[in-house]
Amino acid sequence: MTLELPSFPTTHFASNASELTATLEVHHLRKSYGRGKKRFEAVRDVSLTIYAGEVLAFLGPNGAGKTTTIKMIAGLIRPDSGSVRIAGLDPHQQARALKQVGAVLEGNRNLYWKLTALENLDYFGVLRGVSSRLARQRGSELLKQFDLLDKRNTPVQKLSRGMQQKLAIAVALIHQPRLLLLDEPTLGLDVEASETVKTLVRQIADAGCAILLTTHQLDVAEELSDRVAIIRQGQIIAEKPTRDLIQQFSGSTYQIKFEGDLDENRKQAIAALGAMAHPNQITFSGKSTQLYQLLDLLKPLPLVEVVKDRADLTQIFLKLVRGEQHV
């Protein structure tokens, strides 16, 4: 399924950093609760930027300050200090800044269950300042694009969990926001519905919307995000492009699996390249240019797999939040 979402009023990555269009700018946010000895600093000097067309995975353990940060971004609570700008507007001073934000919360808080799919789009569209006529028009278009048009007159409570999540995303887009806050978008979905929602998220970003993604499903964050920011004890401890972060924590060892047996001459030549031969497998940590010499030595034995050690986001996240590594 290919979405034909309207282009958002900003563009994706430009040719150089000075031309990038920031949709969300968060600078030095702080928020504390309580007084005196009971004072608790929930967020300590958090800064984030998300560009148009980008998915930022905002990750952290429970109690790390994610929810407090997001509430400050959404204008729900005031920071003690620092600033938030959404498309250049302050959500704490300019109410129209919030018209640039759409949100899909984890759970069933995004929709009215007794209303139909189209009625939800109409209702929330009007609530967000869209005329009823335009909300119904956009709603019908979104239902078609999200493959829900045949469910337009079906009450939400009778839709499957996957359909409800797609509808919740459609509702969040009805006023064409420039920033989408996504909380656990695939939680509780079956494999097929989860893949559909992930495809929708990427297509929404490709249309120009900036997305702030929060999830404990780190495989989803790894697959969907362009950048990752990890928060621990109220502070950002890592913020990098997802690919760069994974590369930083990945090793340089290759595992080469093959079929057949090695003769003594081959074993000696393999050892001379600094590799270790095992039955049907070779472990090699040398230069990548030597890898081709190693593969030549294996001819004509059938190769099964050549894999370079690669960290995943779950491993990286656990190391960072446990304080085992620094970025």
C-alpha positions as CSV (number, residue, x, y, z in Angstrom):
1,M,0.0,0.0,0.0
2,T,1.3,3.4,-1.0
3,L,0.0,6.5,0.8
4,E,-0.6,9.7,-1.1
5,L,-0.5,11.9,2.0
6,P,-0.4,15.7,1.5
7,S,3.1,17.2,1.5
8,F,3.8,18.8,4.8
9,P,4.9,22.5,4.7
10,T,8.5,21.6,5.3
11,T,11.0,19.5,3.4
12,H,13.2,16.5,4.4
13,F,16.9,16.6,4.6
14,A,18.6,19.4,2.6
15,S,22.0,19.3,0.9
16,N,23.8,20.7,3.9
17,A,23.2,21.2,7.7
18,S,22.6,25.0,7.4
19,E,19.6,24.3,5.1
20,L,17.9,21.7,7.4
21,T,14.4,22.7,8.6
22,A,13.8,22.0,12.3
23,T,10.2,21.2,13.1
24,L,10.9,20.6,16.9
25,E,13.5,22.5,18.8
26,V,14.0,21.7,22.5
27,H,16.7,23.6,24.4
28,H,17.9,23.0,28.0
29,L,14.6,21.8,29.5
30,R,14.4,21.3,33.2
31,K,11.6,20.2,35.5
32,S,11.5,19.4,39.2
33,Y,8.8,18.3,41.6
34,G,8.5,18.8,45.3
35,R,10.3,21.0,47.7
36,G,13.4,21.0,50.0
37,K,14.8,17.5,50.6
38,K,11.9,15.9,48.7
39,R,12.7,17.9,45.6
40,F,13.1,15.6,42.6
41,E,14.6,16.7,39.3
42,A,12.7,14.7,36.7
43,V,14.3,16.4,33.6
44,R,17.8,17.9,33.7
45,D,19.0,20.0,30.8
46,V,17.3,18.1,27.9
47,S,17.9,19.4,24.4
48,L,16.4,17.7,21.2
49,T,15.9,18.7,17.6
50,I,13.8,16.9,15.0
51,Y,13.8,17.8,11.4
52,A,11.0,17.6,8.8
53,G,10.7,14.1,7.5
54,E,12.7,12.6,10.3
55,V,11.8,9.9,12.9
56,L,13.6,10.4,16.2
57,A,13.3,7.4,18.7
58,F,13.2,8.9,22.2
59,L,14.1,6.0,24.4
60,G,14.7,5.4,28.1
61,P,13.8,3.2,31.1
62,N,10.6,3.9,33.1
63,G,11.1,7.0,35.3
64,A,13.9,8.4,33.1
65,G,12.0,11.6,32.2
66,K,10.5,10.7,28.8
67,T,6.9,11.4,29.8
68,T,7.7,14.7,31.5
69,T,9.7,15.8,28.5
70,I,7.0,14.9,26.1
71,K,4.4,16.7,28.2
72,M,6.5,19.8,28.1
73,I,6.8,19.5,24.4
74,A,3.0,19.1,24.1
75,G,2.4,22.2,26.3
76,L,0.8,20.1,29.0
77,I,3.2,21.1,31.8
78,R,5.5,24.1,32.0
79,P,9.2,23.7,32.2
80,D,11.1,25.3,35.1
81,S,13.5,26.6,32.5
82,G,14.4,26.0,28.9
83,S,12.4,26.4,25.7
84,V,10.3,24.5,23.2
85,R,9.6,25.5,19.6
86,I,7.3,23.7,17.3
87,A,7.7,25.1,13.7
88,G,9.1,28.2,15.4
89,L,6.2,28.6,17.8
90,D,6.2,28.3,21.6
91,P,3.4,25.9,22.8
92,H,3.5,27.5,26.2
93,Q,2.9,31.0,24.9
94,Q,1.2,30.5,21.5
95,A,-1.8,28.2,21.3
96,R,-1.5,27.9,17.6
97,A,1.7,26.0,18.1
98,L,-0.4,23.0,19.3
99,K,-2.2,23.0,16.0
100,Q,1.1,21.8,14.5
101,V,1.1,18.7,16.7
102,G,-0.7,15.3,16.3
103,A,-0.5,12.6,19.0
104,V,-1.2,8.8,19.2
105,L,-1.0,7.6,22.7
106,E,-0.5,4.0,23.8
107,G,-3.7,2.3,24.7
108,N,-7.2,3.2,23.8
109,R,-7.3,6.9,24.6
110,N,-7.2,8.2,21.0
111,L,-10.7,7.4,19.8
112,Y,-14.3,7.4,20.9
113,W,-15.4,3.8,20.7
114,K,-19.1,4.4,20.1
115,L,-18.5,6.7,17.2
116,T,-17.8,5.3,13.7
117,A,-14.5,5.7,12.0
118,L,-15.6,8.6,9.9
119,E,-17.4,10.3,12.8
120,N,-14.1,10.1,14.8
121,L,-12.3,11.9,12.0
122,D,-15.0,14.5,11.7
123,Y,-15.2,15.1,15.5
124,F,-11.5,15.4,16.1
125,G,-11.0,17.4,12.9
126,V,-13.5,20.1,14.1
127,L,-11.9,19.9,17.6
128,R,-8.6,20.9,16.0
129,G,-9.9,23.8,14.1
130,V,-10.8,22.1,10.8
131,S,-14.2,22.9,9.3
132,S,-16.7,20.0,9.4
133,R,-16.9,19.9,5.6
134,L,-13.1,19.8,5.2
135,A,-12.7,17.3,8.1
136,R,-15.2,14.9,6.4
137,Q,-13.4,15.3,3.1
138,R,-10.0,14.7,4.6
139,G,-11.3,11.9,6.7
140,S,-12.7,10.0,3.7
141,E,-9.3,10.5,1.9
142,L,-7.4,9.2,5.0
143,L,-9.7,6.2,5.3
144,K,-9.1,5.4,1.7
145,Q,-5.3,5.8,2.0
146,F,-5.2,3.7,5.2
147,D,-7.4,1.0,3.6
148,L,-10.3,1.6,6.0
149,L,-12.9,3.1,3.6
150,D,-15.1,0.1,3.8
151,K,-15.1,0.5,7.6
152,R,-16.1,4.2,7.6
153,N,-19.6,3.6,9.1
154,T,-18.3,0.9,11.6
155,P,-18.2,1.8,15.3
156,V,-14.6,1.8,16.6
157,Q,-15.4,-0.8,19.2
158,K,-16.1,-3.3,16.4
159,L,-12.8,-2.8,14.6
160,S,-9.8,-5.0,15.1
161,R,-6.9,-3.7,17.2
162,G,-4.8,-3.1,14.1
163,M,-7.6,-1.1,12.4
164,Q,-8.1,0.9,15.6
165,Q,-4.4,1.8,15.6
166,K,-4.5,2.8,11.9
167,L,-7.6,5.0,12.6
168,A,-5.8,6.6,15.6
169,I,-3.0,7.6,13.3
170,A,-5.4,8.9,10.7
171,V,-7.2,11.0,13.4
172,A,-3.8,12.4,14.5
173,L,-3.2,13.6,10.9
174,I,-6.6,15.0,10.2
175,H,-5.4,18.6,10.8
176,Q,-2.1,18.0,8.9
177,P,0.3,18.5,11.8
178,R,4.0,19.1,11.2
179,L,5.0,17.1,14.3
180,L,3.5,13.6,15.2
181,L,4.0,12.2,18.7
182,L,3.8,8.4,18.6
183,D,3.7,6.3,21.7
184,E,4.1,2.5,21.3
185,P,2.5,2.5,17.9
186,T,2.8,-1.3,17.4
187,L,2.2,-2.5,21.0
188,G,-0.3,-5.4,21.1
189,L,-0.6,-5.8,17.4
190,D,-0.2,-9.0,15.5
191,V,2.6,-9.4,13.0
192,E,0.6,-8.3,9.9
193,A,-0.9,-5.3,11.6
194,S,2.4,-4.3,13.1
195,E,4.1,-4.3,9.7
196,T,1.3,-2.3,8.2
197,V,1.6,0.4,11.0
198,K,5.4,0.5,10.6
199,T,4.9,1.1,6.8
200,L,2.5,3.9,7.6
201,V,4.9,5.6,10.0
202,R,7.7,5.6,7.4
203,Q,5.4,6.9,4.7
204,I,4.1,9.7,6.9
205,A,7.7,10.7,7.6
206,D,8.6,10.5,3.9
207,A,5.7,12.9,3.2
208,G,7.5,15.5,5.4
209,C,6.1,15.1,8.9
210,A,8.6,15.1,11.8
211,I,7.9,12.1,14.2
212,L,8.9,11.7,17.8
213,L,8.6,8.0,18.6
214,T,8.6,6.5,22.1
215,T,8.6,2.7,22.5
216,H,10.0,-0.1,24.6
217,Q,10.0,-2.3,21.5
218,L,13.6,-1.5,20.6
219,D,13.5,-3.6,17.4
220,V,10.7,-1.3,16.2
221,A,12.7,1.8,17.1
222,E,15.8,0.4,15.3
223,E,13.7,-0.3,12.1
224,L,11.8,3.0,12.0
225,S,14.2,5.7,13.4
226,D,16.6,8.0,11.6
227,R,18.1,9.1,14.9
228,V,18.0,7.8,18.5
229,A,18.1,9.9,21.7
230,I,18.4,7.9,25.0
231,I,17.5,9.5,28.3
232,R,18.6,8.3,31.7
233,Q,17.8,9.9,35.1
234,G,16.5,13.0,33.3
235,Q,19.5,13.6,31.0
236,I,20.3,12.7,27.4
237,I,23.2,10.2,27.5
238,A,23.3,9.5,23.7
239,E,21.9,11.1,20.6
240,K,23.1,10.0,17.2
241,P,21.9,8.7,13.9
242,T,20.7,5.2,14.4
243,R,23.1,3.7,11.9
244,D,26.1,5.5,13.4
245,L,25.2,4.4,16.9
246,I,24.9,0.8,15.9
247,Q,28.1,0.9,13.9
248,Q,29.9,2.4,16.9
249,F,28.9,-0.5,19.1
250,S,29.4,-3.2,16.5
251,G,32.5,-5.4,16.3
252,S,34.8,-6.0,13.3
253,T,34.8,-9.8,13.5
254,Y,33.4,-11.9,10.6
255,Q,31.9,-15.3,10.9
256,I,32.2,-17.3,7.7
257,K,30.1,-20.5,7.5
258,F,30.8,-23.1,4.8
259,E,30.1,-26.7,3.8
260,G,32.8,-29.3,3.5
261,D,36.2,-30.0,5.1
262,L,39.5,-28.0,5.0
263,D,42.7,-29.7,4.1
264,E,45.9,-29.0,6.1
265,N,47.3,-26.6,3.4
266,R,44.2,-24.5,3.6
267,K,44.1,-24.5,7.4
268,Q,47.7,-23.2,7.5
269,A,47.0,-20.5,4.9
270,I,43.9,-19.4,6.8
271,A,45.9,-19.2,10.1
272,A,48.5,-17.1,8.3
273,L,45.9,-14.5,7.6
274,G,45.1,-14.4,11.4
275,A,41.8,-16.3,11.1
276,M,40.7,-19.3,13.3
277,A,39.3,-22.3,11.5
278,H,36.6,-24.4,13.1
279,P,34.5,-27.2,11.6
280,N,32.4,-25.5,8.9
281,Q,33.2,-22.1,10.3
282,I,36.0,-19.5,10.3
283,T,36.3,-16.5,12.6
284,F,38.2,-13.6,11.2
285,S,39.0,-10.2,12.8
286,G,41.6,-8.9,10.3
287,K,41.4,-6.2,7.7
288,S,38.4,-6.2,5.3
289,T,40.8,-6.3,2.3
290,Q,42.1,-9.7,3.6
291,L,38.6,-11.1,3.8
292,Y,38.7,-11.6,0.0
293,Q,41.9,-13.6,0.3
294,L,40.2,-15.7,2.9
295,L,37.2,-16.3,0.7
296,D,39.5,-17.3,-2.2
297,L,41.1,-19.9,0.0
298,L,37.7,-21.5,0.5
299,K,37.0,-22.0,-3.3
300,P,35.2,-24.1,-4.4
301,L,33.6,-25.1,-1.0
302,P,30.0,-23.8,-0.8
303,L,29.6,-20.7,1.3
304,V,26.6,-20.7,3.7
305,E,26.9,-17.3,5.3
306,V,29.3,-14.4,5.8
307,V,28.2,-12.2,8.7
308,K,29.9,-9.3,10.4
309,D,29.3,-8.8,14.1
310,R,26.6,-6.2,14.5
311,A,25.2,-4.8,17.7
312,D,21.4,-4.3,17.9
313,L,19.7,-1.4,19.6
314,T,18.6,-3.5,22.5
315,Q,22.2,-4.4,23.4
316,I,23.3,-0.8,23.0
317,F,20.4,0.6,25.1
318,L,21.1,-1.8,28.0
319,K,24.8,-1.0,28.0
320,L,24.1,2.8,28.1
321,V,21.4,2.8,30.7
322,R,23.4,0.6,32.9
323,G,26.3,3.0,32.6
324,E,28.6,0.3,31.0
325,Q,29.4,2.5,28.0
326,H,29.7,6.2,27.2
327,V,28.9,8.0,23.9
